[in-house]
């Protein structure tokens, strides 16, 4: 599997792009999920034309009443991705997709092969990928071996996915986060993106959605990897205790500065 992924990654550098003009709005991958739906709502609120990729069985409840267009397909099926990308010349793609905890965690690299392939072929102006702190060079910040085995596999796959995207030739923005808090938790108003790739912390979905919108079409975000943190968001003791197990001491935030609530 690894050899085939690497071969596909390298081949993207020599992919002959199709001549398609921009103007098709934003394609959101994972748009029916918790993070993706928050991103879709913010995009629509900002007046963007939004298309959401959904499986035939995906629930659209989180997007009910929202002015979005749906395309049906599977991110792991090349023919589906070809059809979706070549039918509309998207200005940007936001990849907020995720795999269920019990699913095949190789999803991230396998899907990114096709996302990058067709984004390059159709000259998409920007791919924004939501990733994880722990992937690639950020593995030095945490004890990866102390995370759940499923998370370890996912982090390894997200490392490969990042490499696929960054070598594709498509303008990219990668936004990593460490702990994604519950839907009920809202950002403090101080959620931020930083190019300090030693920064760790928590994020909310509404915070990530706002920051995604701020990076959309923003030249300062192109070909940059960010860490997303909210220094003032409300945290539980359980979350902070987990950090003290997983985050290496030299990168931990002093718990006295955290907003710990019960």
C-alpha positions as CSV (number, residue, x, y, z in Angstrom):
1,X,0.0,0.0,0.0
2,X,2.8,2.4,1.0
3,X,4.7,1.9,-2.3
4,X,1.6,2.5,-4.4
5,X,0.7,5.7,-2.5
6,X,4.2,7.1,-2.9
7,X,4.1,6.3,-6.6
8,X,0.8,8.0,-7.0
9,X,2.1,11.0,-5.0
10,X,5.1,11.4,-7.3
11,X,3.0,11.0,-10.4
12,X,0.9,14.0,-9.4
13,X,3.9,16.3,-10.1
14,X,3.7,15.4,-13.8
15,X,-0.1,15.4,-14.1
16,X,-1.2,17.3,-17.2
17,X,-3.8,19.8,-16.0
18,X,-7.1,20.4,-17.8
19,X,-8.0,23.8,-19.0
20,X,-10.9,24.8,-16.7
21,X,-11.6,28.4,-15.6
22,X,-12.4,29.1,-11.9
23,X,-15.8,30.3,-10.8
24,X,-17.6,27.2,-9.4
25,X,-17.4,28.2,-5.7
26,X,-16.3,25.9,-2.9
27,X,-16.5,22.1,-2.7
28,X,-16.7,20.9,0.9
29,X,-15.6,17.3,1.5
30,X,-17.1,15.9,4.7
31,X,-19.7,18.6,4.6
32,X,-22.4,16.6,6.2
33,X,-20.2,15.9,9.3
34,X,-19.8,18.0,12.4
35,X,-16.9,20.1,11.3
36,X,-17.8,20.2,7.6
37,X,-21.3,21.4,8.3
38,X,-20.0,24.3,10.4
39,X,-17.7,25.2,7.6
40,X,-20.5,25.0,5.0
41,X,-22.7,27.3,7.2
42,X,-20.0,29.9,7.5
43,X,-19.3,29.8,3.7
44,X,-23.0,30.2,2.9
45,X,-23.2,33.0,5.4
46,X,-20.4,34.8,3.7
47,X,-22.2,34.5,0.3
48,X,-20.1,31.7,-1.2
49,X,-21.5,29.2,-3.6
50,X,-21.1,25.9,-1.8
51,X,-21.2,22.3,-3.0
52,X,-21.2,19.5,-0.5
53,X,-20.1,15.9,-1.4
54,X,-22.3,13.4,0.2
55,X,-22.7,9.6,0.1
56,X,-26.2,8.4,-0.9
57,X,-26.7,7.3,2.8
58,X,-25.4,10.5,4.4
59,X,-27.7,12.4,6.7
60,X,-28.2,16.0,5.6
61,X,-29.8,17.0,8.9
62,X,-27.0,19.4,9.9
63,X,-27.4,21.3,6.7
64,X,-31.2,21.4,6.6
65,X,-32.5,24.7,5.1
66,X,-29.0,25.7,4.0
67,X,-28.5,26.9,0.4
68,X,-26.0,24.3,-0.8
69,X,-25.8,22.0,-3.8
70,X,-25.2,18.3,-3.2
71,X,-23.1,16.0,-5.3
72,X,-23.3,12.3,-4.6
73,X,-20.2,10.1,-4.6
74,X,-17.5,8.4,-2.6
75,X,-14.1,10.0,-2.0
76,X,-12.4,6.6,-2.4
77,X,-13.8,6.0,-5.9
78,X,-11.8,7.5,-8.7
79,X,-14.6,7.7,-11.2
80,X,-16.8,9.6,-8.7
81,X,-14.1,12.1,-8.0
82,X,-13.4,12.6,-11.7
83,X,-17.1,13.3,-12.3
84,X,-17.4,15.7,-9.4
85,X,-14.2,17.7,-10.1
86,X,-14.7,17.9,-13.9
87,X,-18.4,18.8,-13.8
88,X,-17.7,22.1,-12.0
89,X,-14.6,24.2,-12.0
90,X,-14.2,24.8,-8.3
91,X,-12.3,27.8,-7.0
92,X,-11.4,26.0,-3.8
93,X,-11.9,22.7,-2.0
94,X,-12.2,22.3,1.8
95,X,-11.4,18.8,3.0
96,X,-13.0,18.3,6.4
97,X,-13.6,14.6,5.9
98,X,-13.0,12.1,8.6
99,X,-13.2,8.4,9.1
100,X,-15.3,6.7,11.8
101,X,-13.3,5.4,14.8
102,X,-13.9,1.8,13.7
103,X,-13.3,2.4,10.0
104,X,-10.1,1.9,7.9
105,X,-7.8,4.7,9.0
106,X,-5.9,4.5,5.7
107,X,-8.8,6.6,4.4
108,X,-6.9,9.8,4.8
109,X,-4.0,8.9,2.4
110,X,-6.2,7.0,0.0
111,X,-8.8,9.8,-0.3
112,X,-6.1,12.5,-0.6
113,X,-4.5,10.7,-3.6
114,X,-7.8,11.3,-5.5
115,X,-8.5,14.8,-4.1
116,X,-5.0,16.0,-5.1
117,X,-5.1,14.2,-8.4
118,X,-8.3,15.8,-9.5
119,X,-7.7,19.2,-7.9
120,X,-4.4,19.4,-9.9
121,X,-6.1,18.2,-13.1
122,X,-8.8,20.8,-12.9
123,X,-6.7,23.7,-11.6
124,X,-8.4,24.2,-8.3
125,X,-7.1,27.4,-6.8
126,X,-6.7,26.2,-3.2
127,X,-7.2,23.0,-1.2
128,X,-7.7,23.5,2.6
129,X,-7.0,20.3,4.4
130,X,-8.0,19.8,8.1
131,X,-5.4,17.6,9.7
132,X,-4.0,16.6,13.0
133,X,-1.2,17.8,15.3
134,X,0.9,14.7,15.5
135,X,1.2,14.3,11.8
136,X,4.5,14.7,9.9
137,X,7.0,16.9,11.8
138,X,4.5,17.7,14.6
139,X,4.9,14.1,15.9
140,X,7.7,15.5,18.1
141,X,5.1,17.4,20.2
142,X,3.3,14.3,21.5
143,X,3.9,10.8,22.6
144,X,2.2,9.2,19.6
145,X,2.7,5.7,21.2
146,X,0.5,6.8,24.2
147,X,-2.4,7.6,22.0
148,X,-5.1,5.0,21.1
149,X,-4.0,2.5,18.4
150,X,-6.7,3.8,16.1
151,X,-5.3,7.3,16.5
152,X,-1.8,6.1,15.9
153,X,-2.9,4.6,12.5
154,X,-4.9,7.7,11.6
155,X,-1.9,10.0,12.4
156,X,0.4,7.9,10.2
157,X,-2.2,8.1,7.4
158,X,-2.6,11.9,7.8
159,X,1.2,12.2,7.6
160,X,1.1,10.6,4.1
161,X,-2.0,12.6,3.1
162,X,-0.1,15.9,3.9
163,X,2.8,14.8,1.8
164,X,0.5,13.9,-1.1
165,X,-1.1,17.3,-1.0
166,X,2.0,19.4,-0.6
167,X,3.7,17.6,-3.5
168,X,0.7,17.9,-5.8
169,X,1.4,21.3,-7.2
170,X,-2.0,22.5,-6.0
171,X,-1.9,25.6,-3.7
172,X,-2.7,24.3,-0.3
173,X,-3.4,25.3,3.3
174,X,-3.1,22.7,6.0
175,X,-4.8,23.4,9.4
176,X,-3.8,21.0,12.1
177,X,-5.6,20.7,15.5
178,X,-4.9,18.6,18.6
179,X,-8.1,18.3,20.6
180,X,-11.4,18.9,18.9
181,X,-14.0,19.7,21.6
182,X,-17.6,18.8,21.7
183,X,-20.2,20.5,19.4
184,X,-21.7,22.1,22.5
185,X,-18.5,24.0,23.3
186,X,-18.1,27.3,21.5
187,X,-14.9,29.2,20.8
188,X,-13.7,31.9,23.1
189,X,-13.5,34.4,20.3
190,X,-9.7,34.2,20.4
191,X,-9.2,31.0,18.3
192,X,-6.3,31.6,16.0
193,X,-4.0,30.1,13.4
194,X,-0.3,30.1,14.0
195,X,2.8,29.2,12.0
196,X,4.4,28.2,15.3
197,X,4.3,24.5,14.7
198,X,5.1,23.8,18.4
199,X,1.8,25.3,19.5
200,X,-0.7,22.8,20.9
201,X,-4.2,23.2,22.4
202,X,-7.9,22.7,21.9
203,X,-10.2,23.9,19.2
204,X,-13.9,24.0,18.6
205,X,-15.7,23.3,15.4
206,X,-17.1,26.8,15.1
207,X,-13.6,28.2,15.6
208,X,-12.2,26.1,12.9
209,X,-15.0,27.0,10.6
210,X,-14.3,30.8,11.1
211,X,-10.6,30.3,10.6
212,X,-11.2,28.3,7.4
213,X,-13.3,31.1,6.0
214,X,-10.5,33.6,6.9
215,X,-8.0,31.5,4.9
216,X,-10.2,31.0,1.9
217,X,-8.5,32.8,-1.0
218,X,-6.1,34.5,1.3
219,X,-2.6,34.6,-0.2
220,X,-1.1,34.7,3.3
221,X,-2.5,31.2,3.8
222,X,-1.3,29.6,0.5
223,X,1.3,26.8,0.8
224,X,1.3,27.2,4.6
225,X,0.8,24.7,7.4
226,X,-0.9,26.1,10.5
227,X,-1.7,24.9,14.0
228,X,-5.1,26.0,15.3
229,X,-5.4,26.8,19.0
230,X,-7.9,28.6,21.2
231,X,-6.0,29.7,24.3
232,X,-9.1,30.8,26.2
233,X,-11.7,28.1,25.4
234,X,-13.4,26.3,28.3
235,X,-11.7,23.0,29.1
236,X,-12.6,20.0,31.3
237,X,-10.2,18.6,33.8
238,X,-10.3,15.3,31.8
239,X,-9.0,17.1,28.7
240,X,-6.2,18.7,30.6
241,X,-5.2,15.5,32.3
242,X,-5.1,13.7,29.0
243,X,-2.8,16.4,27.6
244,X,-0.4,15.8,30.5
245,X,-0.2,12.2,29.4
246,X,0.1,12.7,25.7
247,X,1.8,16.1,25.1
248,X,5.6,16.1,25.8
249,X,6.4,18.3,28.9
250,X,8.4,20.9,26.9
251,X,5.3,21.7,24.8
252,X,2.6,21.7,27.4
253,X,0.7,24.9,28.3
254,X,0.9,25.8,32.0
255,X,-2.4,24.5,33.4
256,X,-2.6,27.7,35.6
257,X,-3.2,29.7,32.4
258,X,-6.0,27.4,31.1
259,X,-9.7,28.0,31.4
260,X,-10.6,24.8,33.3
261,X,-14.3,24.4,34.1
262,X,-16.5,21.6,35.4
